[in-house]
Structures are given as C-alpha cells and as structure tokens.
Amino acid sequence: MQNSDLNHLRILIIQMLKGMILLAACLLLCWILFYKITAAPAIASAAIIGFFIYAIRVWLRWRKAPTNLTSAAASNPDHQSTPQDTKKELREELPKKIIYRAHWAFFVNLAYRPVLIFLVFLFFLIAGKEENWPIIAYPGIVPICLIVMVCMFLWIVYSFFDWINDLYIIEPDSVKDINKKPFAKKDINIAMMGKIQSVRFRKKGIIQLLLNFGTLVIVVGESEVDFDFVPEPEKVQQLILQRVEEYERLQKQLETDKQQFFIHELVTALKQSSSQSEVKTE
C-alpha cells in the first residue's frame, strides 16, 4: 500500500474515532442526567442514529477518489500555443471551483444556547410529570414552557440555515467567503489569486485540534482576510497555494506566448515586406 493510501486510510480512522468519542460522551451524559426518566432510551437511540449518519457521511466522503491537481500541468510541455490557447488553458487546466461549508462546530457555536434552554425546559416538563411536582399544576406553567421550547426550536432552525449558507468557494482565479444570514444580509469576501501573497492557518485550543478546524488567514497586499471555522485548514491551505502557483505559472505562460506571438507576427510581416520589395525590384 502506498503512502497516499495509508494517509487516506488514516484520515478515515481518525474521523471515525472522533465520532465514537462524541457518541460515548453523549451516552455518558445521557446516563448521568436522564437515567431516571423514561425518555433516556429515546435520547440514547437518537445519539446512536446520529453517529451512524455521521459514519455513513464520512464513509461516502472517503470513498471519493482524491483529485489530481497537477496532471494537466505536466502534459505536453513543449507545445507552442497562442495567447488564445493559453487563455483557454487558464480556464480549463485549473480545477473547477471547490465549495467548502463551514465546520459543523460553527453550527454548535450558534445553537448551543437554545439547545441547552430547550433541554432544560424539556427536562423540567418530563421530570415534573414523572415526579408529580406541584409547580407543574400551576395554571400557565406548561403553556409557557411549550412556548419557550417552540421559540428555542425556531432559534435552532435559524442557526442551522445560518450555518448551511456559510460557504467557502475556491475558484480558479479567486477565493470567496459567502456569509448569508436567513432573511437578512449577504456578505461576500473575495481574495483574488493574483494578489494572494501568503496563506496561513491557526488552531486554538484542544477542541479545534480534535475536531480539525481553524481560522484561515489569507494575506492580500497589505490587508488580511480571515476565514473562520474552516474544516481541514491544512488541506485548504495547500489547495489554495497550489492554485496560486498554477495561476502564476499560467499567467507567465500567457505573457510569454504574447511575446512569442508578437515576434512571430513581426517576423512574418518583415518577410512579407521583403518579398514584396524583391518583386518590385525585379
């Protein structure tokens, strides 16, 4: 097995271990907090189902073959092309745009407050019914709890769409950060490939190291563009740097082809002028 295959398999194992650790933490938390109530099996089952969905998603992503980004650049290096051919190569040789979604930790960061409030009120209602708490019998307590839970659920849904609309798009000539709020504004930050000077990333804390996400910093001129909650920032960094290198190479090739095309046209014009002068002399 080659090193690339071993690294590919290692990524699968690490992601599966992360899911198993989160599942174990959820089951332990469920046993500590909810073992006395009848809803404990349902909560544990939901955690197990969530883990299987995560595992299937990881497996499907792992099955996709990695894209070879440099095969086209190495083909037929001696071919002499016109500026039009190089422009076409600039559009076609670079890989198509790649879309990343913000790491799911961004959704957790947005939704953990309403989730905690929702669970507190849910626990209050279930435990109150099971233990026959007197406060549950007060008029209006149950409707108020239900209203709060509905509001928290809507907050969670809003946070989900806020996360799902936060995209990072790597195109042949630019990197875009699209942040669209539901029913609100849409912000787009663009870093052009030709102006990118450096790309670095940072991970803060054990959570970012364990879940493999961080902040990507792209230096454009004298300014910096930050991309937060980027999944697998090392991979994205290498991809952007490779895109920048390919973009610069093709731009240099375009300039070289323009010069060669100009010289070729000039030599052709001089030859035609010389031929016409010889004909007139004869």
C-alpha positions as CSV (number, residue, x, y, z in Angstrom):
1,M,0.0,0.0,0.0
2,Q,1.4,3.4,-1.0
3,N,1.9,6.3,1.4
4,S,-1.0,8.2,-0.1
5,D,-3.3,5.2,0.5
6,L,-2.1,5.0,4.1
7,N,-2.8,8.7,4.7
8,H,-6.2,8.3,3.1
9,L,-7.0,5.4,5.5
10,R,-5.6,7.3,8.5
11,I,-8.0,10.1,7.8
12,L,-10.9,7.7,7.8
13,I,-9.8,6.1,11.1
14,I,-9.3,9.5,12.8
15,Q,-12.7,10.7,11.7
16,M,-14.4,7.5,12.9
17,L,-12.6,7.8,16.3
18,K,-13.8,11.3,16.7
19,G,-17.4,10.2,16.0
20,M,-17.1,7.3,18.5
21,I,-15.7,9.7,21.2
22,L,-18.6,12.1,20.7
23,L,-21.0,9.2,20.8
24,A,-19.5,7.9,24.1
25,A,-19.7,11.4,25.6
26,C,-23.4,11.7,24.6
27,L,-24.2,8.3,26.1
28,L,-22.4,9.1,29.3
29,L,-24.1,12.4,29.6
30,C,-27.5,10.8,28.9
31,W,-26.9,8.2,31.6
32,I,-25.8,10.8,34.1
33,L,-28.7,13.2,33.5
34,F,-31.6,11.2,32.2
35,Y,-31.2,7.7,33.6
36,K,-34.2,8.1,35.9
37,I,-36.7,9.1,33.3
38,T,-38.4,7.1,30.5
39,A,-37.0,9.4,27.8
40,A,-33.4,8.1,28.3
41,P,-33.7,5.3,25.8
42,A,-35.1,7.6,23.2
43,I,-32.3,10.2,23.7
44,A,-29.6,7.4,23.6
45,S,-31.2,6.0,20.4
46,A,-31.1,9.4,18.8
47,A,-27.4,9.7,19.7
48,I,-26.7,6.3,18.1
49,I,-28.6,7.1,15.0
50,G,-26.8,10.4,14.7
51,F,-23.5,8.5,14.9
52,F,-24.5,6.1,12.2
53,I,-25.5,9.1,9.9
54,Y,-22.1,10.7,10.6
55,A,-20.3,7.4,9.9
56,I,-22.1,7.0,6.6
57,R,-21.3,10.6,5.6
58,V,-17.6,10.1,6.5
59,W,-17.5,6.8,4.5
60,L,-19.1,8.3,1.4
61,R,-16.6,11.2,1.5
62,W,-13.7,8.9,2.0
63,R,-14.8,6.7,-1.0
64,K,-14.4,9.7,-3.3
65,A,-11.0,9.5,-5.1
66,P,-8.7,12.4,-4.4
67,T,-8.4,14.8,-7.3
68,N,-5.0,15.0,-9.0
69,L,-4.5,18.7,-9.4
70,T,-1.2,18.6,-11.2
71,S,-1.7,16.0,-14.0
72,A,-2.8,18.6,-16.6
73,A,0.0,21.0,-15.8
74,A,2.7,18.4,-16.6
75,S,1.2,17.3,-20.0
76,N,2.9,18.3,-23.3
77,P,5.2,21.0,-22.1
78,D,6.8,21.5,-25.5
79,H,3.6,22.6,-27.2
80,Q,3.7,26.1,-28.6
81,S,0.4,27.9,-28.1
82,T,-1.0,31.2,-29.0
83,P,-2.3,33.7,-26.4
84,Q,-5.8,32.4,-27.1
85,D,-4.8,28.9,-26.4
86,T,-3.2,29.9,-23.1
87,K,-6.3,31.8,-22.0
88,K,-8.3,28.7,-22.7
89,E,-5.8,26.7,-20.7
90,L,-6.1,29.2,-17.9
91,R,-9.8,28.5,-17.8
92,E,-9.7,24.7,-18.3
93,E,-6.5,23.5,-16.8
94,L,-7.2,24.7,-13.3
95,P,-9.7,22.6,-11.4
96,K,-13.3,23.6,-11.2
97,K,-14.5,25.6,-8.2
98,I,-14.4,23.7,-4.9
99,I,-17.1,24.5,-2.3
100,Y,-16.5,24.1,1.4
101,R,-19.1,24.6,4.1
102,A,-18.1,26.0,7.5
103,H,-17.3,23.3,10.0
104,W,-20.3,21.9,12.0
105,A,-18.7,23.4,15.1
106,F,-19.9,26.8,13.8
107,F,-23.5,25.5,14.0
108,V,-22.8,24.2,17.5
109,N,-21.4,27.7,18.4
110,L,-24.6,29.3,17.1
111,A,-27.1,26.8,18.5
112,Y,-25.8,25.6,21.9
113,R,-27.6,28.2,23.9
114,P,-31.1,27.5,22.5
115,V,-30.4,23.7,22.7
116,L,-29.5,24.0,26.4
117,I,-32.5,26.1,27.1
118,F,-34.7,23.6,25.2
119,L,-33.3,20.6,27.1
120,V,-33.7,22.4,30.4
121,F,-37.4,23.0,29.8
122,L,-37.9,19.6,28.3
123,F,-36.3,18.0,31.4
124,F,-38.4,20.2,33.6
125,L,-41.6,19.1,32.0
126,I,-40.7,15.4,31.8
127,A,-39.3,15.3,35.4
128,G,-42.3,17.3,36.7
129,K,-44.7,14.9,35.2
130,E,-42.8,11.8,36.4
131,E,-42.3,13.1,39.9
132,N,-45.7,15.0,40.2
133,W,-44.1,18.3,41.1
134,P,-46.6,20.8,42.4
135,I,-45.3,23.6,40.2
136,I,-46.4,21.7,37.1
137,A,-50.1,22.0,38.3
138,Y,-50.0,25.8,38.4
139,P,-52.0,27.4,35.6
140,G,-50.0,28.6,32.6
141,I,-46.7,26.8,33.5
142,V,-47.0,24.1,30.9
143,P,-48.1,26.5,28.1
144,I,-45.2,28.9,28.9
145,C,-42.7,26.1,28.8
146,L,-44.1,24.9,25.5
147,I,-43.9,28.5,24.0
148,V,-40.3,28.8,25.2
149,M,-39.4,25.4,23.7
150,V,-41.0,26.4,20.3
151,C,-39.0,29.7,20.3
152,M,-35.8,27.8,21.1
153,F,-36.6,25.3,18.3
154,L,-37.1,28.2,15.8
155,W,-33.8,29.7,17.0
156,I,-32.1,26.3,16.3
157,V,-33.6,26.2,12.8
158,Y,-32.4,29.7,12.1
159,S,-28.9,28.8,13.3
160,F,-28.9,25.8,11.1
161,F,-29.7,27.8,8.0
162,D,-27.1,30.4,9.0
163,W,-24.5,27.6,9.1
164,I,-25.6,25.9,5.9
165,N,-25.4,29.2,4.0
166,D,-21.8,30.0,5.2
167,L,-19.7,28.8,2.3
168,Y,-16.0,28.9,1.2
169,I,-15.6,28.8,-2.6
170,I,-12.2,28.2,-4.2
171,E,-12.3,29.2,-7.9
172,P,-9.5,29.2,-10.5
173,D,-9.0,32.9,-10.0
174,S,-10.3,33.7,-6.5
175,V,-11.3,32.6,-3.1
176,K,-14.7,33.7,-1.8
177,D,-16.2,33.7,1.7
178,I,-20.0,33.8,1.5
179,N,-21.9,34.5,4.7
180,K,-25.6,34.8,4.2
181,K,-28.0,35.4,7.1
182,P,-31.5,33.9,6.7
183,F,-33.9,36.7,5.8
184,A,-31.1,39.2,6.1
185,K,-27.9,40.5,4.5
186,K,-25.4,38.6,2.5
187,D,-21.6,39.3,2.8
188,I,-19.0,38.2,0.3
189,N,-15.3,38.5,0.9
190,I,-13.1,37.9,-2.2
191,A,-9.4,37.3,-2.4
192,M,-8.0,37.2,-6.0
193,M,-5.4,34.6,-6.7
194,G,-3.1,37.0,-8.4
195,K,-2.9,39.2,-5.3
196,I,-2.5,36.5,-2.7
197,Q,0.9,36.8,-1.0
198,S,0.7,34.1,1.7
199,V,-1.8,31.7,3.3
200,R,-1.6,30.5,6.9
201,F,-3.9,28.9,9.4
202,R,-4.2,28.7,13.2
203,K,-5.9,26.3,15.6
204,K,-6.7,27.4,19.1
205,G,-7.5,25.0,21.9
206,I,-8.0,21.3,22.2
207,I,-11.4,21.4,20.5
208,Q,-10.1,22.8,17.3
209,L,-7.3,20.4,17.3
210,L,-9.6,17.4,18.0
211,L,-12.3,18.4,15.5
212,N,-9.8,19.6,12.9
213,F,-10.9,23.1,12.1
214,G,-9.5,26.5,12.5
215,T,-9.1,30.0,11.0
216,L,-7.5,30.5,7.6
217,V,-5.7,33.8,7.1
218,I,-5.0,35.0,3.5
219,V,-2.7,37.9,3.1
220,V,-3.7,40.1,0.2
221,G,-1.5,43.1,-0.3
222,E,-1.3,45.0,3.0
223,S,-4.6,43.5,4.3
224,E,-5.6,40.1,5.7
225,V,-8.8,38.2,5.0
226,D,-9.9,35.8,7.8
227,F,-12.0,32.7,7.1
228,D,-13.3,31.2,10.4
229,F,-14.4,27.7,11.1
230,V,-12.6,26.2,8.1
231,P,-12.7,22.4,8.0
232,E,-9.3,20.7,7.5
233,P,-7.4,24.0,7.2
234,E,-4.1,22.3,6.3
235,K,-5.7,20.8,3.2
236,V,-7.4,24.0,2.2
237,Q,-4.2,25.9,2.7
238,Q,-2.2,23.5,0.4
239,L,-5.0,23.7,-2.2
240,I,-5.0,27.5,-2.3
241,L,-1.2,27.7,-2.5
242,Q,-1.3,25.2,-5.4
243,R,-4.0,27.2,-7.1
244,V,-1.9,30.4,-6.7
245,E,1.2,28.6,-8.1
246,E,-0.8,27.3,-11.1
247,Y,-2.4,30.7,-11.7
248,E,1.0,32.4,-11.7
249,R,2.5,29.8,-14.0
250,L,-0.3,30.2,-16.5
251,Q,-0.1,34.0,-16.3
252,K,3.7,33.8,-17.1
253,Q,2.9,31.4,-19.9
254,L,0.4,33.8,-21.2
255,E,2.9,36.7,-21.2
256,T,5.5,34.5,-22.9
257,D,3.0,33.4,-25.6
258,K,2.1,37.0,-26.2
259,Q,5.7,38.0,-26.7
260,Q,6.4,35.0,-29.0
261,F,3.2,35.7,-30.9
262,F,4.2,39.3,-31.4
263,I,7.7,38.3,-32.5
264,H,6.2,35.7,-34.9
265,E,3.8,38.3,-36.4
266,L,6.6,40.8,-36.7
267,V,8.9,38.4,-38.5
268,T,6.1,37.3,-40.8
269,A,5.4,40.9,-41.6
270,L,9.1,41.6,-42.3
271,K,9.3,38.6,-44.6
272,Q,6.2,39.7,-46.5
273,S,7.6,43.2,-46.8
274,S,10.9,41.8,-48.0
275,S,9.2,39.6,-50.6
276,Q,7.1,42.4,-51.9
277,S,10.3,44.6,-52.2
278,E,12.1,41.9,-54.2
279,V,9.1,41.5,-56.5
280,K,9.0,45.3,-57.2
281,T,12.8,45.3,-57.8
282,E,12.5,42.6,-60.4
